């Protein structure tokens, strides 16, 4: 895994797709829609730098019950996720089975791939996922939630993990 977006300099999707040592499809975690709906507020409430500048992305790692374990901010969406991955590696927490990764922006193919690489079974975003992210999530068994705002959300892949 690199800190780059993963697409620059590549000429095909096959050239950027990587395989993970972790099987997110086999992860039995389930999360309630109510717990998911509460996550953006918890993420925003913990964003100290964003609250002062309004100019950073965030990535947060949560338990299925909604407890925030780690939050990292950065100007780059990919870098915020990389900081969560680095925290997990340094703390000996990989794979991140049974957890939810929430990002404050879009869920791109690259962020879905990073979630799979660190073994997190649920990726949620407050904004839209790309069609490639949805395809990759479906293929890999990753639950992908987008437009997570208020009490509404769209589940693009892995709906079996989201309980009403």
N, C-alpha and C positions, 0 to 999 in steps of 0.2 A: 504494500500500500504506500502511496506517495501523498505528499501534501498538495500536489497539483490536482486540478479538477479531474484529470485522467483521460481527457479527450484530446487535448492539444497535441497536434502532430500525428494523430492516428487517422487512418483512412478508411476504417470500417468498424462496425460495432464489435465484430469478432476480435478485432485488435485491442479493444479496451476491456472486454469481458474477462473477468478472472474467476477462478474457482476458490471457494473458501474451504478451510479445513473444518469448518463448523456447519452442521446441518440444521439450519433454522426451520426447515419444514417439519422436523421431528419434535420441535419444542412444543410442549403441551400447554403453554401459558394461555390464560384467558383473561380478558379485561372487560369491565362493564363500560357501556357507553357513557354512563354518568361519571365514572372515574376519568375516562378520556376527556370528557368535556371540561373537567376542572383543571386539566394540565396547563393550557395556555395561560391562565391567570396565575398559576403558581410559577411558571417560567418567567412571565413578565415581572412579577413581584420580586423575583430574585435577581433580576438583571440590574446590577448597581450602575454599571457604566452606561448602559442604554438609557437608564432613567435620567442621566445627566446630559447625554449627548444626542440621543435619538438616532445614532448612526451605526449601530452594531447589530450583527446577527448573533443568535444564541443557539446552543444545542444543550439539551438537558436529558439526563438519564433518570428514569423514574421506575419505581416498583409498580406492579399491577394495581396496588392500592392507592397509588398517587403520591408516594413519598419521593421527593426530589433527592437523589443521591449525589449528583454532581451537575454543575452548570458551567459552561465555558462560553465566553463571548469573543468575537473577532469581527473585523471588517469583512472577512470572507466567510461565506457559509461553510465551505469545505474545511477551512481552518478551524472553525468552531467544533465541527464534528471530529476533526483530527485531534483536537485537544482533549475531547472526551475519550477517544480511543487511546491516547497517550496516558491519560489518567488510569484507564482500565488496565493497560499493560503494566504500568509501574506499580499498581496496587495488587497485581496478580488476580484480577477479576475476569480475565478472558477465559472462555467466551462469556458474553453478556446474556446468557440464556435467562429467560423469564423476565426480561426487562422491556421497557419502552423507551425509544429514542424520539424526542420531540425537537423539531427544528422550527425556528421562528420565521422561515421564509418558504420558498418552493422546495419540493422534494424532487430533485433531479435524478437522472440515471446514476450519476456519480455518487450521490448521497445514499441511494438505495444500495448500490454496490458496497459502499463503505459499511453500511449497517450489516449487510450479510457477512462481510469480512470479519467483523468483530463479534458475530454470532448473536446479534440482537434480533429477536423475532418480530418486533413491531416497530415500524417507523411511522411517525405521525408528523404532519406539517400543518401550519396555520394557513398556508396558501396551497396553490395547485401543484399536483405532481405532473411530471412530463409523461407522455405516452410511453416512452422508453422505460421510465421508472416503473410504471404500472406493469409493463410486459415482463421486465426483469423480476419484479416482486412476485408475480404470478408463477413464473418459471421456477423460482427458487424457494417458494413457500413462505415468503415474507408477507406479513400483514402490512398493507399500505393504506394509511388514512390521510386524506387531504381536506382542505377547507374546514379544519377543526376550529370552529368559531362559535362561541356561545354554546347552545345546546345542539348545534347541528354539525354534521360531518358527512363526508362521503368515504365509503370504504371501497377501495379500488382492487384490492387483492387480499386474500386470506380472511374473508369475512367470518369464518368459523371461530376466530379468536375473539370476536367482539360480541359480548352478550348484551341484549337490549336492556 
